[in-house]
Amino acid sequence: MTGTLAPTQQSETAPVNPRFDWKRIAYLLLASRRLDDIEETRLLPEKKVVYQFSARGHDLAQIILGTLLDDEHDAAGAYYRSRPLLLTLGLTLEDAFAGPLRKSGGFSDGRDIGVVCNFPNDRGATVLPMSGDVGSQYTPSVGWAQAITYYRDVLDDRSYDRSMAVVLGGDASAATNGFWSALTIATTLELPILFYIEDNRYGISVPSELQTPGGNIAANLASFRNLYIREGDGSDPAETAALFVDVTSHVRDRKGPALLRLDVPRLCGHSGQDTQAYKSAECVADEQARDPLPKLKNYLVPAIMSESEWSDLESQVEMDAEAALAGALNRPEPDATRVRRYAFAEVHPDGTPDTQQVGGLAPVGHEFPDSTNAPAPEAQRTNMLTAIRRTLEYELKTNPKLLIFGEDIGPKGGVHAATMGLQDAFGDKRVFDTSLSEEGIIGRAVGMAIAGLMPVAEIQFRKYADPATEQLNNCGTMRWRTANRFAAPIVVRMPGGFAKVGDPWHSVSGEVLWAHAIGWQMVFPSNAEDAVGLLRAAMRSNNPTIFFEHRHLLDGVWARRPYPGDDFVLPLGKAGVTQSGDDLTVVTWGAMVERCEAAAKRAGGSIEIIDLRTISPWDREGVLESVRRTRRCLIVHEDNLTAGFGAEIAAVIAEEAFFSLDAPIKRFAIPDVPVPHNFGLMDAVVPGVESIAEKIAEVLEA
Ligand SMILES: Cc1ncc(C[n+]2csc(CCOP(=O)(O)OP(=O)(O)O)c2C)c(N)n1
């Protein structure tokens, strides 16, 4: 259903809507304003708050929306101007002050700017961890909405019957990739989500006409299929309440997604530093005339409150705000000795897990089948592709919360065939194709993980993770940013590297990115047996993991190994020694392991080859122990030489084992160009057996 509707009746004539607790709404609006006032007039000038974002003008509508988010499985994707919504959902005034004041406790324990919040909530809507990037809130929110349908339809959990997601964004955010990606996902799958656009006509200083033609996103979406669209005046209490009841009922009644665009005035600069010099005096006057606070007072007094009751409310807010501010100012500074904690999942000193409050399988104590790191090899060898497929299949069978998705992974079985037959076996709710949006694939996975599922996403080729960079980075830092309140453990499978032919698009490896990114585990198996153990470890991990599938190895003869069993799990961060030696340590991984073995044979000498297997965490101790013994080291990888992961390994050896070395550490990798398409050109840059053998000889002779 589509179409925009005319605004509803004006508040002057409207009877007070009995469905709402208007006194609470009035209290919250006054409290939100008081927070803005105190920050603007005291804490910002005193330099106690640095990032100051008022919500004045946006506040009433958010509060009305918040009162309707009463289901325990609701979620809201929000942004830096969403504090009134958080107050409505239960954020205390003290926590609201403490965040911008960078005090301990609260939503980030002083780690993040105070307006980038999160809110775990068992009783009403969970506020998904916000990010500083405008537009990044959209795809995780549709992920939560899809998780609602998964719990209800696949896991048959009726407590999700009326649950919904809502995502808030400004008019400028409707120009972002995330908005369009999420809109496509929500409307093609008809998910239970409300897009709420708070249109204040500006993105900082840029007018909405530059964000969408004509400046009205709802008007432009009028012909979008499967989207129920409403518009109105977000400063009018009666109209706003009626519109939110309408759109939330639409979503809760399972009629599909909805979009509500409300005109709201921004009664302040974009942030505390913004003087709004780009607005005309008429524009500012028009905005002030649309202030929802006097309109709310007019709506409620004298209809349901007397003038003196309104003043009592103001006094109450005044007292509560001052008490909250004093409480926040009295809070200790965050403990600097804890600042390195929670980049990854942790355990308490007694060995029990220090589990996040929300996200992944750990908070509900999910129990996996027993595992072992001792392989039970079958008689036959299998290629890496089949090994991966069998591992996915077993985890799908034993973990009902695990789901697999990506481009072409359904009926086609994936462009590399790793998911062949899985949709037939497990159905299209658990194994499904997605729209062509990598941001959508990863952002959706993040939202699903926060909702307690284990998403296993496929990115068709490593290079095509580029559009998902923002979501990948924010996923990795989530646990740290929220001081272990939220985490989104997901698995992202990514094929890449050279194959029979190479090219700049399908042959990228670039694994170093996830060694550098915070919070990510990165595994890079060289053979079928390791692929099983590492992929299973990733799918049972409480941290997000990139699983790199090298294209040359998927059906490579050397990489074929017996399937090691359904309970085989390899520990992350533990390298394999594929051959022992005394004269030189070669550190390598992925498709280079095979070539290094052949090169070592050709070069002669007693050479130890370490297959790193995992890039993050990497086996520092294993490498250092070997190098201290052999006193020589060559690092071989496929990714570009400059600032490749070899540089990190070399730096650590230089720092930790310098005096054990008899020769300089050597790196050998693709020179700093993309992988070329022509065979001769490719062979000229990808390290081959002969060229590696030459490097081995050089280091041995040095
Ligand atoms: C990806 C990204 N680009 C730019 C910015 C800088 N920035 C912060 S807020 C903002 C304007 C957003 O306006 P809108 O979405 O309309 O929300 P409003 O502030 O008006 O509520 C910009 C450009 C950012 N945070 N993220």
The ligand as a Gaussian input file, in Angstrom:
#p B3LYP/6-31G(d) Opt

LIG

1 1
 C       28.839000       9.390000       7.113000
 C       28.884000      10.759000       7.750000
 N       29.100000      11.845000       6.981000
 C       29.119000      13.074000       7.551000
 C       28.930000      13.225000       8.905000
 C       28.964000      14.629000       9.536000
 N       27.566000      15.011000       9.907000
 C       27.104000      14.815000      11.143000
 S       25.510000      15.197000      11.291000
 C       25.381000      15.651000       9.672000
 C       24.053000      16.129000       9.140000
 C       22.958000      15.133000       9.282000
 O       21.696000      15.751000       9.112000
 P       20.318000      14.991000       9.259000
 O       20.487000      13.556000       8.903000
 O       19.282000      15.741000       8.508000
 O       20.005000      15.013000      10.807000
 P       19.789000      16.274000      11.784000
 O       21.148000      16.603000      12.347000
 O       19.248000      17.390000      10.967000
 O       18.865000      15.819000      12.839000
 C       26.616000      15.522000       9.047000
 C       26.902000      15.885000       7.633000
 C       28.727000      12.057000       9.654000
 N       28.546000      12.091000      10.982000
 N       28.669000      10.849000       9.054000

